[in-house]
Amino acid sequence: MNLGGIPIDTKLLLESYHLSQVTLLPIPSGMMNKNFRVQAGDQTYVLKSFATHLYPLADIHHVCAVQERVRQAGVPVPELIRNREGEWITQTEDGFCTLSRFVAGQPYKRPHVPAPAAYAMGQTLGKLQRVMADIDLPATPYQLPDAGQALERFKLCLNEAEKHRANPVDDFAYRFYRERIATLEALSTVPSLANQRQQWQHGDYQETNLIFSASNQVVAIIDFDHLRFRPRLYEMMRCFRYVFYEKGVLLPEAWEFYRGYLDGQTGLTEAEVADAMPMFDYYQTASDWPFSIRYLQPDKFDPRWEAFFHSEGDWWERNSHLIQERMVRLLQEHRGIHN
């Protein structure tokens, strides 16, 4: 059987997991790996087929170990199913797959995340990070991208994009790189990470990787494929910026998300929160995924990533200092209430 370009042999599922009456349906989501809904009798599972050119086996082992540890700590994460050999990972014809229990619920699509769900997102992220702070995997302290290296890469991609400007996607990339180069060249300093607490993180915490109950509680966090060791507030800022910022407007639900995060997280300092915005904004300025893949590694570029090639205006950049001030003020108020 070939689903979505990935050969999936139902016999493999029958033999490796002792399943019966197996049917598979593609799940139309995910920008990296392929996912399938597996119906086996009256049981429902999710099969994840990993893109092996992006995920070495060792990384998949780390993903599974972290997911299971987080689940056992009480965070809502689907249970991984071991195969007949007692392993979480099963080899397929052209790579590796995992099987986990299907969790029923409702997803939300940005920008339609209601306030109660936004609060639950923030609170659950705080709890998840508290658990993941104790994960002991080899890690190199995170450093912000080097401005010089970023500029060199940007100029290479700019030249490639210019060659294909007749294509609207490449025309947008060309204008994107011109703007980023000008912004980077105007920077005089790189933000400090001295006040940031670094730890392992989910890496892709957003509404597309969350399942909600009818009462807007998070009942499942999925797709731990992007594990990253970074400042803990990077994940919060990323979710805040991309889930609750739409067409040049910061949605009011963003502050419900942040309020939930303050209730779920512990030990935040004013200096840590104050430095989070400059850190995040610099990272965004010096980063260009997936644009650079299109021009420097075209064989690895997924056409679905063209969805990221669009403008969101400059409201965020013009108002980031006001967002930063409000985040610090809300932390101060939160500490006053809970002390």
HELIX and SHEET records of a PDB file:
HELIX    1   1 THR A   10  TYR A   17  1                                   8    
HELIX    2   2 LEU A   57  GLN A   72  1                                  16    
HELIX    3   3 ALA A  115  MET A  132  1                                  18    
HELIX    4   4 ALA A  147  GLU A  162  1                                  16    
HELIX    5   5 PRO A  168  ALA A  186  1                                  19    
HELIX    6   6 GLU A  207  ASN A  209  5                                   3    
HELIX    7   7 ARG A  232  VAL A  243  1                                  12    
HELIX    8   8 GLU A  253  GLY A  264  1                                  12    
HELIX    9   9 GLU A  270  THR A  285  1                                  16    
HELIX   10  10 PHE A  291  LEU A  296  1                                   6    
HELIX   11  11 PRO A  298  LYS A  300  5                                   3    
HELIX   12  12 PRO A  303  PHE A  308  5                                   6    
HELIX   13  13 TRP A  315  HIS A  338  1                                  24    
SHEET    1   A 2 ASN A   2  LEU A   3  0                                        
SHEET    2   A 2 ILE A   6  PRO A   7 -1                                        
SHEET    1   B 5 VAL A  22  ILE A  27  0                                        
SHEET    2   B 5 LYS A  34  ALA A  40 -1                                        
SHEET    3   B 5 GLN A  43  SER A  49 -1                                        
SHEET    4   B 5 PHE A  96  ARG A 101 -1                                        
SHEET    5   B 5 LEU A  80  ILE A  81 -1                                        
SHEET    1   C 5 VAL A  22  ILE A  27  0                                        
SHEET    2   C 5 LYS A  34  ALA A  40 -1                                        
SHEET    3   C 5 GLN A  43  SER A  49 -1                                        
SHEET    4   C 5 PHE A  96  ARG A 101 -1                                        
SHEET    5   C 5 THR A  90  GLN A  91 -1                                        
SHEET    1   D 2 GLN A 198  GLN A 201  0                                        
SHEET    2   D 2 ARG A 228  PRO A 231 -1                                        
SHEET    1   E 2 LEU A 210  PHE A 212  0                                        
SHEET    2   E 2 VAL A 218  ILE A 221 -1                                        
SHEET    1   F 2 TYR A 245  GLU A 246  0                                        
SHEET    2   F 2 VAL A 249  LEU A 250 -1                                        
END                                                                             
